[in-house]
Amino acid sequence: MTPISEWLAAGSFFDYKGHQIFWREAGRPENPVLLLVHGFPTASWDWESIWDDLSSHYRVITLDMIGFGFSDKPYVYDYRIMDQADLCDAFLKRMGVKSYHLLAHDYGVTVAQELIARDIDHGQRPTLLSVGLLNGGLFPETHRRLRSQSLLLSPIGPLLSRLTSKKAIAKNMEKIFGPHAPPDKATIDAFWELMRAKRGKRILHKLIQYIPDRIAHRERWVGALQRTPRPVKLINGLVDPVSGAHMVRRYRELVGDPDVTELPQIGHYPQVQAPREVLDAYLDFQRGLGVVHEGRAS
């Protein structure tokens, strides 16, 4: 496990709307670009277990979205999925990306859906080549939110944000990881430090606005999954109570010719709980597209 201090030391910052955004890059410049988009309430460090392997095939780039991890967490800010997609677009432009592959988790899958919709809309933007999705609320009707998430959305949300404790976070993580591959102490410690960085606890009720965002933009974001001409791969931990087997069933109903890898004993954080299985499934998907070969990416 890469300590979060080392993850921070290996990254850099850029400006977005007057705020500092943390980012990292690895791999050969000539390799295909892979953008990794993290989930709530953690950060890009979530990818650390598969980072080195992916960087042997890709030019891997990632960032902590605004309000997360080591990036700035302004209190007076309208945290919305559309803005996070704007941030990803700004990041791609800054990195000089002309075309890219996308792999996303949790909150990040909703950002990915907006990026897919923008790809369908065309315009002057980098070309999206393929999409990989891990556990996340792709369909608002199948998203089974935790009680703490509902409370963050309620009038007591600001108070709950400030009262959130490491013990409470550990309890929620144990629930969504499931009984077969629970989080260890080092993982919980890292998650907690990422949330606490830059006084992040106090904005949890603002970040949670992605849930009503999903409802408001369902037609656009579910439609993007259904209409995209880009190849899409879903890798899902089935015992996740938030977006596990029940979400996969809905995905198979709504998405034509679905490409799905199911991980029966894994929960909400597949890349943390089963990094080898996630890596194998994703690279097999990319080999099928002719992007990855045994030696390196094409």
C-alpha positions as CSV (number, residue, x, y, z in Angstrom):
1,M,0.0,0.0,0.0
2,T,1.3,3.4,-1.0
3,P,1.2,5.8,2.0
4,I,-0.9,8.9,1.3
5,S,2.1,11.0,2.1
6,E,4.0,9.4,-0.8
7,W,1.0,9.8,-3.1
8,L,0.9,13.5,-2.3
9,A,4.7,13.9,-2.7
10,A,4.5,12.3,-6.2
11,G,1.8,14.7,-7.4
12,S,1.4,18.4,-8.4
13,F,-1.3,21.1,-8.3
14,F,-3.0,23.3,-10.9
15,D,-5.4,26.2,-10.6
16,Y,-9.2,25.8,-11.3
17,K,-11.4,28.8,-10.7
18,G,-8.8,30.1,-8.2
19,H,-8.6,26.8,-6.3
20,Q,-5.7,24.4,-6.2
21,I,-6.3,20.9,-7.6
22,F,-4.1,17.9,-6.9
23,W,-3.1,15.7,-9.8
24,R,-0.8,12.8,-10.7
25,E,0.6,11.3,-13.8
26,A,2.7,8.1,-14.6
27,G,3.6,6.1,-17.7
28,R,5.3,6.8,-21.0
29,P,4.1,10.0,-22.8
30,E,3.6,8.1,-26.0
31,N,1.2,5.5,-24.5
32,P,-2.6,5.9,-24.7
33,V,-4.1,8.2,-22.1
34,L,-6.2,6.7,-19.3
35,L,-8.1,9.1,-17.0
36,L,-9.0,7.7,-13.6
37,V,-11.9,9.4,-11.8
38,H,-12.4,8.6,-8.1
39,G,-15.5,8.3,-5.8
40,F,-17.1,9.8,-2.7
41,P,-15.9,10.6,-0.1
42,T,-12.3,9.7,-0.8
43,A,-9.8,10.6,-3.6
44,S,-7.4,9.5,-6.3
45,W,-5.4,7.5,-3.8
46,D,-8.2,4.9,-4.2
47,W,-6.4,3.8,-7.4
48,E,-3.0,3.2,-5.7
49,S,-3.2,-0.6,-5.8
50,I,-3.5,-0.8,-9.6
51,W,-1.6,2.4,-10.4
52,D,1.8,0.9,-11.2
53,D,0.3,-1.9,-13.3
54,L,-1.8,0.5,-15.3
55,S,1.1,2.9,-15.9
56,S,3.0,0.1,-17.6
57,H,0.4,0.1,-20.3
58,Y,-0.9,3.7,-20.3
59,R,-0.1,7.3,-19.7
60,V,-2.2,7.3,-16.6
61,I,-3.6,10.7,-15.3
62,T,-5.8,11.4,-12.3
63,L,-6.9,14.2,-10.0
64,D,-8.6,14.8,-6.7
65,M,-11.8,16.5,-7.7
66,I,-12.6,19.8,-6.0
67,G,-13.7,19.2,-2.5
68,F,-11.9,15.9,-2.2
69,G,-8.5,14.6,-1.0
70,F,-5.6,17.0,-1.3
71,S,-7.5,19.5,-3.6
72,D,-9.0,22.7,-2.1
73,K,-12.3,22.3,-0.3
74,P,-13.9,25.8,-0.3
75,Y,-17.0,26.1,1.9
76,V,-18.7,28.6,-0.3
77,Y,-18.9,26.6,-3.5
78,D,-21.6,24.9,-5.6
79,Y,-20.4,21.3,-5.7
80,R,-22.2,19.7,-8.7
81,I,-21.4,16.9,-11.1
82,M,-21.5,19.3,-14.1
83,D,-18.7,21.4,-12.5
84,Q,-16.6,18.3,-11.8
85,A,-17.0,17.3,-15.4
86,D,-15.9,20.8,-16.3
87,L,-12.9,20.3,-14.1
88,C,-12.0,17.0,-15.8
89,D,-12.3,18.8,-19.2
90,A,-9.9,21.5,-17.9
91,F,-7.5,18.9,-16.7
92,L,-7.5,17.1,-20.1
93,K,-6.9,20.3,-21.9
94,R,-4.1,21.3,-19.5
95,M,-2.5,17.9,-20.1
96,G,-2.7,18.3,-23.9
97,V,-4.9,15.2,-24.3
98,K,-6.4,14.6,-27.7
99,S,-8.0,11.2,-27.0
100,Y,-8.4,9.1,-23.9
101,H,-9.8,6.1,-22.1
102,L,-11.8,6.5,-19.0
103,L,-12.1,4.4,-15.8
104,A,-14.3,5.6,-13.0
105,H,-15.7,4.6,-9.6
106,D,-18.7,5.6,-7.4
107,Y,-19.3,9.4,-7.6
108,G,-16.9,9.2,-10.5
109,V,-19.2,7.1,-12.6
110,T,-21.7,9.9,-12.7
111,V,-18.9,12.3,-13.8
112,A,-18.1,9.7,-16.4
113,Q,-21.8,9.6,-17.6
114,E,-21.6,13.4,-18.2
115,L,-18.3,13.0,-20.1
116,I,-20.0,10.3,-22.2
117,A,-22.9,12.7,-22.9
118,R,-20.5,15.5,-23.9
119,D,-18.7,13.0,-26.2
120,I,-22.0,12.3,-27.9
121,D,-22.7,16.0,-28.2
122,H,-19.3,16.3,-29.9
123,G,-17.8,19.8,-30.0
124,Q,-14.2,20.8,-29.6
125,R,-13.1,18.2,-27.0
126,P,-10.8,15.2,-26.7
127,T,-12.1,12.0,-28.2
128,L,-13.4,9.4,-25.7
129,L,-12.2,6.0,-26.8
130,S,-13.6,3.6,-24.1
131,V,-15.2,3.6,-20.7
132,G,-14.6,1.4,-17.7
133,L,-17.1,1.6,-14.8
134,L,-16.8,0.2,-11.2
135,N,-19.5,0.2,-8.6
136,G,-21.6,3.4,-8.6
137,G,-25.0,4.9,-8.9
138,L,-25.6,4.7,-12.6
139,F,-29.3,4.6,-12.1
140,P,-31.0,6.7,-9.4
141,E,-33.8,4.2,-9.1
142,T,-31.4,1.5,-8.0
143,H,-29.1,3.6,-5.7
144,R,-29.6,2.4,-2.2
145,R,-28.2,5.2,-0.2
146,L,-26.8,4.7,3.3
147,R,-28.7,6.3,6.2
148,S,-25.8,8.7,6.8
149,Q,-26.1,9.9,3.2
150,S,-29.8,10.6,3.7
151,L,-29.1,12.5,6.8
152,L,-26.4,14.6,5.0
153,L,-29.1,15.6,2.6
154,S,-31.5,16.6,5.3
155,P,-31.7,19.9,7.2
156,I,-29.2,18.5,9.8
157,G,-26.6,17.8,7.1
158,P,-24.3,20.7,8.1
159,L,-24.2,19.6,11.7
160,L,-23.7,15.9,10.8
161,S,-20.8,16.9,8.5
162,R,-19.0,18.5,11.4
163,L,-19.8,15.6,13.8
164,T,-18.7,12.8,11.4
165,S,-16.1,10.7,13.2
166,K,-13.5,8.2,12.1
167,K,-15.5,5.5,13.9
168,A,-18.6,6.4,11.9
169,I,-16.7,6.3,8.6
170,A,-15.2,2.9,9.5
171,K,-18.6,1.5,10.3
172,N,-20.0,2.7,6.9
173,M,-16.9,1.4,5.0
174,E,-17.3,-2.0,6.7
175,K,-20.9,-2.1,5.6
176,I,-20.2,-1.3,1.9
177,F,-17.1,-3.4,1.6
178,G,-19.1,-6.5,2.7
179,P,-18.2,-9.4,4.9
180,H,-15.7,-11.2,2.7
181,A,-13.1,-8.5,2.1
182,P,-13.4,-5.9,4.8
183,P,-11.2,-2.8,4.9
184,D,-8.1,-3.1,7.1
185,K,-7.0,-0.4,9.6
186,A,-4.5,1.2,7.2
187,T,-7.2,1.7,4.5
188,I,-9.6,3.3,7.0
189,D,-6.8,5.5,8.3
190,A,-6.0,6.6,4.8
191,F,-9.6,7.3,3.9
192,W,-10.1,9.3,7.1
193,E,-7.0,11.4,6.5
194,L,-8.1,12.1,2.9
195,M,-11.5,13.3,4.1
196,R,-10.0,15.4,6.9
197,A,-7.4,17.1,4.8
198,K,-8.0,20.8,4.3
199,R,-11.0,20.7,6.8
200,G,-12.9,18.5,4.4
201,K,-15.4,17.2,7.0
202,R,-17.3,20.4,7.0
203,I,-18.4,20.2,3.4
204,L,-19.7,16.6,3.3
205,H,-23.3,17.8,3.1
206,K,-22.4,19.9,0.1
207,L,-20.6,17.1,-1.8
208,I,-23.6,14.8,-1.3
209,Q,-25.6,16.9,-3.7
210,Y,-24.6,14.5,-6.4
211,I,-27.5,12.4,-5.3
212,P,-30.2,14.9,-6.3
213,D,-28.0,15.7,-9.4
214,R,-28.4,12.1,-10.5
215,I,-32.2,12.4,-10.3
216,A,-32.4,15.7,-12.0
217,H,-30.2,14.6,-14.9
218,R,-31.3,11.0,-15.2
219,E,-32.5,11.2,-18.8
220,R,-29.2,12.7,-20.0
221,W,-26.9,10.4,-18.0
222,V,-28.7,7.1,-18.4
223,G,-29.4,8.0,-22.1
224,A,-25.6,8.6,-22.5
225,L,-24.9,5.0,-21.4
226,Q,-27.6,3.7,-23.8
227,R,-26.6,5.8,-26.8
228,T,-22.8,5.9,-26.7
229,P,-21.0,4.3,-29.6
230,R,-17.9,3.8,-27.4
231,P,-17.2,0.4,-25.8
232,V,-18.2,0.2,-22.1
233,K,-17.1,-2.3,-19.5
234,L,-18.8,-2.7,-16.1
235,I,-16.8,-4.3,-13.3
236,N,-19.0,-4.8,-10.2
237,G,-18.6,-6.1,-6.7
238,L,-21.9,-7.9,-6.2
239,V,-22.2,-7.7,-2.4
240,D,-22.2,-3.9,-2.3
241,P,-25.5,-2.9,-0.6
242,V,-25.4,0.5,-2.4
243,S,-24.8,-0.5,-6.1
244,G,-24.1,-4.2,-6.2
245,A,-26.0,-7.1,-7.8
246,H,-29.3,-5.1,-7.9
247,M,-27.7,-2.4,-10.0
248,V,-26.1,-4.9,-12.3
249,R,-29.6,-6.4,-13.0
250,R,-30.8,-2.9,-14.0
251,Y,-27.7,-2.3,-16.1
252,R,-28.4,-5.5,-18.1
253,E,-32.1,-4.4,-18.6
254,L,-31.2,-0.9,-19.9
255,V,-27.8,-1.2,-21.7
256,G,-27.7,-3.1,-24.9
257,D,-25.1,-5.9,-25.3
258,P,-23.7,-5.3,-21.8
259,D,-20.1,-6.3,-21.1
260,V,-20.0,-7.1,-17.3
261,T,-17.5,-8.7,-15.0
262,E,-19.2,-9.7,-11.7
263,L,-17.1,-10.1,-8.5
264,P,-19.3,-12.3,-6.2
265,Q,-17.6,-11.7,-2.9
266,I,-16.5,-8.1,-3.4
267,G,-18.3,-4.9,-2.2
268,H,-18.3,-1.2,-3.2
269,Y,-14.5,-0.7,-3.6
270,P,-13.4,-3.4,-6.1
271,Q,-10.1,-1.6,-7.0
272,V,-9.2,-1.6,-3.3
273,Q,-10.7,-5.0,-2.3
274,A,-9.7,-7.0,-5.4
275,P,-7.1,-5.1,-7.4
276,R,-5.8,-8.1,-9.3
277,E,-9.3,-9.1,-10.4
278,V,-10.2,-5.5,-11.5
279,L,-6.9,-5.1,-13.3
280,D,-7.3,-8.5,-15.2
281,A,-10.9,-7.7,-16.2
282,Y,-10.1,-4.2,-17.3
283,L,-7.0,-5.2,-19.3
284,D,-8.9,-8.1,-20.9
285,F,-11.5,-5.6,-22.0
286,Q,-8.7,-3.4,-23.5
287,R,-7.0,-6.3,-25.2
288,G,-10.3,-7.1,-26.9
289,L,-10.3,-3.6,-28.3
290,G,-6.7,-4.0,-29.5
291,V,-5.5,-1.3,-27.1
292,V,-3.4,-3.5,-24.8
293,H,-1.0,-6.3,-25.8
294,E,1.0,-8.5,-23.6
295,G,4.0,-6.3,-23.6
296,R,2.5,-2.8,-23.5
297,A,-0.3,-0.7,-24.9
298,S,-0.6,-0.1,-28.6
